[in-house]
Amino acid sequence: MEPSKISEEQEWQLFELLEGNLSEFAAAELHRTLQHDATLKAHYNALAQTYLKPSITHYPDAPSLKKQHVNRKVLFYVSFSAAAALAILWIFRPTVSTHIQTPHNIATHAANPSSDKSTPRTSESQPWTVDHDRQENKKGRAILAQLSESTQNGNLAGLKPEEHNENGVHPLILATEPIRKVKNVNDSSFRRGTEILATQNNANTSNKPITHEEIQTAIAQRTPKTKKELLKSFYQDARRMVENGHLPHINVKTVNKDQDWIPEFQVGLTLENNVILTSFNPE
Amino acid sequence: MTVSEYNKCVDLHSSAVFRFALKQLRNPDDAKEIVQITFEKLWMKRNTVNIDTAKSYLFTTAYHSMVDTWRGQKPTEDIDNLSPAKHPTTEASAYTGLMESLEKALEEISQIQRTVILLRDYEGYSYSEIGEITGLNEAQVKVNIFRGRQALKEIIGNPNNLI
């Protein structure tokens, strides 16, 4: 049986009581009234039944909402690679003029080093001028030029840069092509080989042709390099490339072996045609 | 909010948001979609929402998503045509005769009254918190709760209303 109607004000009072909005005194007062008013009590009970009790509901797809943690190891590798690349780029930043040089002119310059010291150099009158005076580099470049000549022509005839420029390929790249064709060639090792020979022959290096066999022998005789020496030679190679007007591409590659915390990394130098000239792989 | 905190929010609130959406939409698939949208928005806003305000953000987003759904929806399906599969997937043991009547009665009241009562009873939100979620002021929230309960009382009190 439906209880008789009550006023709106009484409905609000019951609502406020159930919501807990009344003061302690007002609530006690209303409870006393409810004990004596059956109609009001019936409405109170009916209103009390409208309060929902939280049902147990489980969302079944919760795992699909979750996000995976970023792999900190990968993040570390990326950060490490980026930092290493930046550090290497900073170390090898170009500090000399970018005048283009050819093996031909390098050889001429090396054969007659005093000429360019006395003559003022301008890029218009002498486009192939060497822009630095490092004695040790002159010697190395002269050897490289001779090596290029011998490998390109099969004899000691001079290298004409114009012929190579017609191909659109830098003469230095052409000159070192046979060397770089060797698998995993380390160009610096060949040059180091020539430097070894240059040390041995000293004064005659710039004029005397060097054969491939001599270089190979020199390389074979060299002692294994320490990490420090490897790093130093890597630096020298990159520096030489910059001094010769090339923009070396420095590649840093991390290798994750056996889930080690610190990755093994390899650093490589490449020329414009993506030929690897030097690679540095500390173990 | 970190990834861990976000995942913690999923653990803590996903079922509550799902229940909230399910009571409103009466369709588990629609409710799941609302939950996914809601948590996706939380993930996108994780830099501005912290874990303390995440629950409020979730319910607000869920409510607004449902309002969008209602606006784009056809007229509400007649309750008699609802298949059993469309009814809430709550545990059977939680029901009594009265609870079942109340669940049905909830579907008869207006959306805003249902929303404020659900937030009040299920989540225990205060009037002001409900106001933040629904965009109403405290007085409007209170009036809607009162009117909703009055309507529920009328429906439950008259069994003919539930048949």
HADDOCK unambig.tbl for C-alpha pairs under 7 A between the chains (distance, minus, plus):
assign (segid A and resid 2 and name CA) (segid B and resid 157 and name CA) 6.95 0.50 0.50
assign (segid A and resid 15 and name CA) (segid B and resid 146 and name CA) 6.88 0.50 0.50
assign (segid A and resid 46 and name CA) (segid B and resid 153 and name CA) 5.89 0.50 0.50
assign (segid A and resid 47 and name CA) (segid B and resid 149 and name CA) 6.77 0.50 0.50
assign (segid A and resid 47 and name CA) (segid B and resid 153 and name CA) 5.64 0.50 0.50
assign (segid A and resid 50 and name CA) (segid B and resid 102 and name CA) 6.87 0.50 0.50
assign (segid A and resid 50 and name CA) (segid B and resid 149 and name CA) 5.93 0.50 0.50
assign (segid A and resid 50 and name CA) (segid B and resid 152 and name CA) 6.05 0.50 0.50
assign (segid A and resid 50 and name CA) (segid B and resid 153 and name CA) 6.15 0.50 0.50
assign (segid A and resid 51 and name CA) (segid B and resid 121 and name CA) 6.61 0.50 0.50
assign (segid A and resid 52 and name CA) (segid B and resid 121 and name CA) 5.66 0.50 0.50
assign (segid A and resid 53 and name CA) (segid B and resid 121 and name CA) 6.89 0.50 0.50
assign (segid A and resid 53 and name CA) (segid B and resid 122 and name CA) 6.85 0.50 0.50
assign (segid A and resid 54 and name CA) (segid B and resid 122 and name CA) 5.06 0.50 0.50
assign (segid A and resid 55 and name CA) (segid B and resid 90 and name CA) 6.56 0.50 0.50
assign (segid A and resid 55 and name CA) (segid B and resid 94 and name CA) 6.07 0.50 0.50
assign (segid A and resid 56 and name CA) (segid B and resid 90 and name CA) 5.92 0.50 0.50
assign (segid A and resid 56 and name CA) (segid B and resid 91 and name CA) 6.20 0.50 0.50
assign (segid A and resid 57 and name CA) (segid B and resid 15 and name CA) 6.19 0.50 0.50
assign (segid A and resid 57 and name CA) (segid B and resid 19 and name CA) 6.02 0.50 0.50
assign (segid A and resid 57 and name CA) (segid B and resid 89 and name CA) 6.98 0.50 0.50
assign (segid A and resid 57 and name CA) (segid B and resid 90 and name CA) 5.10 0.50 0.50
assign (segid A and resid 58 and name CA) (segid B and resid 15 and name CA) 5.13 0.50 0.50
assign (segid A and resid 59 and name CA) (segid B and resid 14 and name CA) 6.30 0.50 0.50
assign (segid A and resid 59 and name CA) (segid B and resid 15 and name CA) 4.59 0.50 0.50
assign (segid A and resid 59 and name CA) (segid B and resid 18 and name CA) 6.10 0.50 0.50
assign (segid A and resid 62 and name CA) (segid B and resid 10 and name CA) 6.47 0.50 0.50
assign (segid A and resid 62 and name CA) (segid B and resid 14 and name CA) 6.51 0.50 0.50
assign (segid A and resid 65 and name CA) (segid B and resid 10 and name CA) 6.89 0.50 0.50
assign (segid A and resid 65 and name CA) (segid B and resid 36 and name CA) 6.97 0.50 0.50
assign (segid A and resid 66 and name CA) (segid B and resid 7 and name CA) 5.28 0.50 0.50
assign (segid A and resid 66 and name CA) (segid B and resid 10 and name CA) 6.70 0.50 0.50
assign (segid A and resid 67 and name CA) (segid B and resid 3 and name CA) 6.59 0.50 0.50
assign (segid A and resid 67 and name CA) (segid B and resid 7 and name CA) 6.68 0.50 0.50
assign (segid A and resid 69 and name CA) (segid B and resid 3 and name CA) 6.36 0.50 0.50
